[in-house]
Amino acid sequence: MEIINGFKSGVRSGISNNGHVVYCRYGLPHLICLPINRPDDPLLNPALSHLKALNGYYAKQFFVNLHPALNGADIVSVLYQYVMQSSVALADYNQAELIELLSILTSQSKLLIIPLFE
């Protein structure tokens, strides 16, 4: 049996290949990107800074409550692969641990969540 890995190193999707677009529980789009991949669009909203509060508690709630129908079933693992640029340790974590890691990275400003709505 062959192990198939869909992760391609260096490939990014989203707006101008600078991150991933996810939908919150209300169906509103958000761009999730690394600070170095933030688009140079002067009209782009600033990153949501309140998600950093309480050591990433609100970021954790954001990731837990992503819209189930508008996002893929594996969106959390896709975001983890995007942030780490590796799928090696992906099997070592369950969904809750991946969300915890993403929320910690958001609280440390290593991951930006930018609203794409007006």
TAUR-V696958 format. One record per residue. RES is the residue in three letters. PHI is phi as a letter, one per 20 degrees, with the letter a starting at -180 (none if undefined). OMEGA is omega in whole degrees, -180 to 180 (999 if undefined). D_FIRST is the distance of its C-alpha to the first C-alpha in whole Angstrom. Layout:
# TAUR-V696958
((RES & PHI & OMEGA & D_FIRST) (RES & PHI & OMEGA & D_FIRST))
This chain:
# TAUR-V696958
((MET & none & -178 & 0) (GLU & e & 177 & 4) (ILE & e & -179 & 7) (ILE & d & 179 & 9) (ASN & d & -178 & 13) (GLY & e & -177 & 16) (PHE & f & 177 & 18) (LYS & d & -177 & 20) (SER & f & 177 & 23) (GLY & n & -179 & 27) (VAL & e & 179 & 26) (ARG & c & 177 & 28) (SER & c & 180 & 29) (GLY & p & -178 & 33) (ILE & f & 179 & 36) (SER & l & 180 & 36) (ASN & l & -177 & 33) (ASN & d & -180 & 35) (GLY & q & -179 & 33) (HIS & c & 175 & 31) (VAL & e & 177 & 33) (VAL & c & -179 & 33) (TYR & d & 179 & 35) (CYS & f & -175 & 37) (ARG & f & 178 & 38) (TYR & e & 180 & 41) (GLY & n & 180 & 39) (LEU & e & -177 & 41) (PRO & f & 176 & 38) (HIS & c & 175 & 38) (LEU & e & 176 & 37) (ILE & d & -177 & 35) (CYS & b & 173 & 35) (LEU & f & 180 & 35) (PRO & g & -180 & 39) (ILE & f & 180 & 39) (ASN & d & -179 & 37) (ARG & f & 180 & 40) (PRO & f & -180 & 41) (ASP & e & -180 & 45) (ASP & e & -178 & 46) (PRO & f & 180 & 49) (LEU & e & 179 & 49) (LEU & f & 179 & 46) (ASN & f & 174 & 47) (PRO & f & 179 & 47) (ALA & f & 180 & 44) (LEU & f & -176 & 44) (SER & e & -178 & 46) (HIS & f & 178 & 46) (LEU & f & 179 & 43) (LYS & e & -174 & 43) (ALA & f & 178 & 46) (LEU & l & 177 & 45) (ASN & l & 176 & 43) (GLY & n & -179 & 40) (TYR & f & -178 & 41) (TYR & f & 174 & 42) (ALA & f & 178 & 39) (LYS & f & 178 & 37) (GLN & f & 177 & 38) (PHE & f & -178 & 37) (PHE & f & 179 & 34) (VAL & f & -174 & 34) (ASN & d & 175 & 36) (LEU & f & -176 & 34) (HIS & f & -174 & 34) (PRO & f & -177 & 31) (ALA & e & -176 & 32) (LEU & e & 178 & 32) (ASN & d & 176 & 30) (GLY & f & -180 & 26) (ALA & f & -177 & 24) (ASP & d & -174 & 23) (ILE & f & -179 & 26) (VAL & f & 179 & 26) (SER & f & 176 & 23) (VAL & f & 177 & 24) (LEU & f & 178 & 27) (TYR & f & 178 & 26) (GLN & f & 178 & 24) (TYR & f & -178 & 27) (VAL & f & -176 & 29) (MET & e & -177 & 27) (GLN & l & 179 & 25) (SER & b & 176 & 22) (SER & d & -175 & 19) (VAL & f & -175 & 19) (ALA & e & -176 & 21) (LEU & f & -178 & 20) (ALA & f & -179 & 18) (ASP & f & -174 & 21) (TYR & c & 171 & 23) (ASN & e & -176 & 24) (GLN & g & -178 & 26) (ALA & f & 179 & 29) (GLU & f & 177 & 29) (LEU & f & 178 & 27) (ILE & f & 178 & 31) (GLU & f & 178 & 33) (LEU & f & 179 & 32) (LEU & f & 179 & 32) (SER & f & 176 & 36) (ILE & f & 177 & 37) (LEU & f & 177 & 36) (THR & f & -180 & 38) (SER & f & 179 & 41) (GLN & e & -180 & 41) (SER & m & 176 & 41) (LYS & e & 178 & 38) (LEU & b & -178 & 36) (LEU & d & 174 & 39) (ILE & d & -173 & 39) (ILE & d & 178 & 41) (PRO & f & -180 & 42) (LEU & d & 180 & 42) (PHE & d & -180 & 45) (GLU & e & 999 & 49))
